[in-house]
Amino acid sequence: MTDFVLVAGAWLGAWAWDEVVPGLRAAGHGVHPLTLTGLAERRGEPAGQQTHVQDVVDLVTARDLREVVLVGHSYSGIPVGQAADRIGDRLARLVLVGGNVPVDGQAFVDAGPWGVAVAEAIGANDGFWPPPAAADFAGQGLTGEQIARLVAGSTPHPGDTLTQPAALTGRLAALPATYLTCLLDSPEPPPAVAALVRDAGWHHATLDTGHWPMFSRPADLAEALLAAAAR
């Protein structure tokens, strides 16, 4: 049996995986959606980048999980990628769903030119990155109802987790990993991921939907996660 640990991206909590969980459990696996500190039902708790890394490590060790598939979506690829090395031989596979890849000494806001706008938004909103408006979800394969769920459930994201750097303790390239590109979001993986696929043997898969597949294509996402775990 595989234990899936599911971590959603910015603004979201464990609730974001509600429609993915049944497909994984029906296949006989353990499923552990995680809300990172400062988000959703944990809103108001202070958090930095390493807090989110420790959230993942603590869940795995406290529940004594084995054969773990760590799944990081979007922003959470940064803490999940760091945690993957720290759980040692408990890790079966790292899966990043349209996720950011941690780079030692680099923060989320350092990953691209858009980081300047994110940093400015954090500075203008009392240290938090405000959730997107409904219009920002357009073109991502989402229905109006799905967008409404996203907007209603999103909470401001703690800024320190986005501006503090990642700290890798091992070689990310050496980990067994799958990167899942959401084609409506971007037809190609980021350059750093493309290099890992080319040089480190990371597996690359695609899903024909947008950046939030746990809402737009939850059953297909569950199948993609099962396929990644079976590699």
N, C-alpha and C positions, 0 to 999 in steps of 0.2 A: 504494500500500500504506500502510495505517495502522500506526503503532507504538503498541500499548497498553502503558501502564505501570500495573501493578496494585499497589495498596498497601492491605493489610488494616488493620483497626482494632486497638484495644488488645489486647494479649496474643498477637497472632498474627504469623506471618511469611509469607514467600513461599509456603510449603507450602499455605496456606489456599486458594490459587487452583488447585490441581492439577486439579480437575475442570472448571474453567472454561476453562483454557488450550487444550485440544484443539479446542473449538468455534470459538475465535477463529483458531487457526492453520489449521484446515480451510477457513476462509473466505479464506485467503491473506494474513493479516496477521502482522506481527511482534508478539510478546508478551513482556513483560519484567516478571515478578513481582519485587517488591522486598521484602527484609526490612529494616526500619528498625533503626538502631543500638540495641543493648540488648535485642533480642528474638530469640526462637527461636535459630538457630545463632550469633547475635551477642550472645547473653546475656552480661552481664558488662562490656560496653563502655559507658562513661559516655555519657549523652545528655541534652541539653536540647531545648527546642522547636525552636530554630534548627538543631540537629544534624539533626533529622528533615527539615526543609525542605531542607537542603543535601544530604541523602541522595538526595532526588528529583532535584534539579537536577544533581547530579554524575552520576547514572546517565544522564540524558538527554544531557548534554554529552559524557561520556566515550565513549558509544557513537554519538555524532553522530546522534541520532535526529531525524527530521523527521516532519511530519504526526502529531504526538503526541496521543493521547487519554490524558489523565491521569485515572486512576480512583482515587478515595479512598473507602474504606468506613469508616463510623462515625467514631471519633476521627481517623483519618488524613485526613479532609476538611480539618482545620485546617492541617497542614503541606502537603498537596497543593494546597489552595487558594492558599496563599502562593507555592508553587513555580510554579503555573500562570502567574502574571504574570511571574515572573523568567526563564522560558525564552523569552519574547518570541515571535517569529514561528514558532518551532518548534511552538507549541501549535495543535492543530486544535480540540480541545474538552476542557473539564473536565467530568467526570461524577462526581457524588457519590452514593454508594449508601447511603441512610439515614445520610448523613454529617453531621458537624458543619461549620458554615460559619465560617471565620475572621473575627474582628472585631478590627480594629486595637487593640492595647493590652489585649485580653481573653484570658484563659487558658481552657482547657477547663473547669476547675473553676468558672469564673465564668458558665458558660452556662445554669445553671438551679439550682433549690434543691437538687437532688441533689448538686451540687458540694461542699457542706459534708461530706456523708458520704464522698465520694471523698477529699477532703483529709484527713479524719480517718483513713481507712483507710491512706493513704500514711504519715501520721505514726506509725501503730501498727505498720507493717510495714517498718521500716528504709528508708523512702524509696521504696517500691514499692507499686503498686496490685495486690493479689493477684488472680489469675484467679477467675472465678466457679466455684461448685460446680455439679454436674450439675443440681440442682433449679432453678438460676437460668436455665436454657435452656428451661424448660417454656413451652408456649404459643406457640412460635416456629416451628412447622411442621417440627420436626426429629425424626428417628427416634432410637431409643435408640442405634443404632450411630453415627449422626452426632454425637450429644451426646458419646459416649465419645471420638470422635476429637478433638472440640474440647477436652474436658477434658484428654486426654492430651498434646495438642500445645501448649497454652497455657503461657506463661511470665509471671512477674511483669512488670508494665509500669513502666518508669522514671518515678518521680514528677515529676522536674523537667520532663519534656515536657508534663505536665498542668497544672502550676502556673505555668509561665512564659508570658508573653503572646505572642500573634501580632504580627507586624510586617508590615503590608501596604505594598508599595511602589507600588501602583497601584490602580486602581478595579476591585474584584472584579466589580462590576455590569456592567462593559464586556466581560467575557470571554464567549466562546461557551460555554454551559454547559447541562447537563441534570442535573436532580435526580430521583433514582429513590426514590420512597417505597415502603417495604415495609409492606404494609397490616396484617399481623398485629402489627407493631411499633407503628404509629401510622397511623390512617386519614387524617391530614392532615399536610402538611409543617410543620416548625417555622415560627413567625411570621416569622423573618428570611428564610427561604426563600420563603415565600408572598409577601413583599414584593418579592423579586427576580424571581419569576415574573410578578407583576403589573406592576411598574414597569420592569424591566430586560429583559424578554423572555426570561428563562431558560425553557427547556423543562421541563415537568414530566411525568413518567411514573410508572406504578405497577407493582408486582409483587406478586401475591397470595401472599405468604409472609412469613416473619419476618425478624428483624434480621441473620441470617447466611445470605443466599441463595446464597453460594458453596458452602454445604453442603446446604441444603434444596432448592434448585432451580438447580443449576449450569448446566444446558443452557438454561433459560429466562433466566438472568442473562446468559449469553453472547449470546443473541439480543437481549436488551435493550441490551447494550453495542454490538453491531453496528448496531442501529437508531439509537442515539444518535450513533455515529460517522458515519452516513450523512446526518445532517441538514445 
